[in-house]
Amino acid sequence: MKKLVIFLVTAAMLVACFVALIRYVRPAQALDLNYVEVSAGDKIAAMLASRKLELVLTEADIDNLLKKQLAASAANGQLPPQIRIEGAQAKLHGDVLEADVNLRWKDRLPIGAKLFFTLSWNRPNIELIHTRTQIKDVKLPPAWLQLATVQIPIEAQLPKLIGVKEVQFEEDAVRIHLKLGQS
């Protein structure tokens, strides 16, 4: 009888721990991968209106570009097979991008996580280099989830006679200074 009680208490504790873990990792908000195409034409029109040779990508633009690239990565099989990204929302902090993401592990367990990226300019792309992943306050080992570098093509979207002179990562935007002629 004593062994049965110990077994039942242990089983109840394991079930409680499992339920607590599932509640801890579940997403805090509903997110999706729907994005609005960032129009190079609209950005160039804004540049002409301001009479400055610069383009500004806002936090919302970066969010849309990240979602587009994450959706493409998932479609091309570039994510670990047991992970599916179901939604994302990006926040820009200078050259660091913090993305709240909703993942699904093995098509069963919904997980809310934060992905951190470092932004850099590597002609002709802005690159988002995945640096770490967190679930709430717990930092995951890189071996558990390491994403390939996300590349956002910039120069390919510009007219042939315009090139990128400099890229500045500001607190809530990316400012791209342009020049006439590509190099």
N, C-alpha and C positions, 0 to 999 in steps of 0.2 A: 504494500500500500504506500509506503514511504517513497519508493522508487517511482511509482506512478505520479505522485504529487510533484516530485522533483522534475520529472519529465514534462508534465503539464505546465509547470511554472516556467521552465526553460523554453518550451515551445511558445508560450504566450509572450515571453520577453523577446524572442526572436521575431515573431510576427509583429510586435509593437515596434521594434527597431526597423524592420523592413518598411512598415507603413510610414514611420517618421522619415526615413530616407527618401521615400517616394514623394512625400509632401515637401520635403526640403528642396529637392531638385526641380520640382515642377515650375513651369514658367509663371512669372508674376503678371504678365500681360499678354494679350493676343497680338501677334505680329504676323506679317505676311511678306512675301517677296514681290508684291506688286510694285511696279516702278513706272515713273513717267520718263520717257526718253528725253535726255538733255539735248536740246537743239543747238548745234553749233551756229546755225543761222541767226537764232534769237540772240545768242551771246555776241555775235559779230555786230548785229544791229545795235545792241546796247553799247558796244565799244564805239561805234561810229557816232552815236548820240552823245556820248561823253567826251568824244574827241581825244581819247587817250588810247595809246597802243597797249591795252591790257584787257585781259579777260578775267572775270571773277567767278569762281565756282563757289557757290554758297554751301553751307552745311547740307541743305536740302538736295542740292545737285550731287554732292558727294554721296549722300545716302542713296539716291537713285542709281548712281553709277555702281556703288558697291552691291546693291541688290541685283542689278543686271549681271554683274560679274559672278556673284554667288549662284544665281540661277543657271548661268552658263556653265559654271564649274560642276554643278550637280548634274546637268544634262550630259556633260562630256565625261562623266565618271571620274572626276578629279578629286572627289571627296572619299574618305574612307568608306568602304561598303556598308558598314554597320551604322553609319551616321547619315541622317537626312536633315538638311536645313530647311525649316518651314517658314521662317520669317526673320527679319532683321530690322534694326533701327540704329542708325549711326549718329554719333555725336563727335564733333571735331574739337580738338584741343591743341591748336598749333600743328605740330608735325606728328601728333598722336591721334589715332582714330579709335574710339571706343564703340563697339557695336554690341548692343543687346541682341541676342539671337535666341530663337526657339529651335531646338533640335529634337529629333526623335531618334532614339537609340534602338536599333534592331526592329524598327517599325512598331515598337510597343511603348517604350517609356519616354514621355515628353520631358524635356530638360530645358530649363532656362539658364543661359550662360552669357558671359561677356567675353568677347574676343577683342584683343588689343592688337593694333597694327601701328607700325611706324611708317610714315609717309616720306617718300624721297623722290627726287627728280632724277631719272635715268633716261636721258634722251633716247627715244621720242615719247616715253611714257612716264606718267606718275605711277610709282609702285607703292603698293600697300603690303608691307612685310609683316606677316603674322608673328607676334612676339610672345603672346601668352593667352591662356584661356582660364577663366575663373567661373566657378559655380558658387554664387553668393560670395562668401569671403574665402573660399577654398581654391587655391591655385592648383590647377591640374598639371601633372608632369607633361612635358612636351611630347613624349612618345604616345600619349593617349589621343591627342588631337593636334596635328600640325598641318596647317593649310599651306598650299603652294602660294607663292607671291601673286597677288592680284595686280594686273597691269591695266591701267586706264590710258588708252591711246589719246594723246593730245595733238601732236603734230600732224597725224594722219587726218584729223578733222579740219585742219586749217587750209585756207587757199594756198596754192603752190608758191606764191610770192611772199608769204608771211612765215616767219620762224619764231621759235621761242628764244627769248633773250635770257630770261631769269624766271624762276618760280619761287614765290614766297608763301610759306605756310603760316597763316595768321590764326588767331584764336578761334574764329568761327568761319573762315573762308580760305580759299587758296587763290592767290593773286598770280596771274601769269602775265608777265611783261613780254611784249612781242617786239619784233623787229622786222624790217622789210628785208626780204631775201633769206633763204634758208642756208644753214651751214652745217 
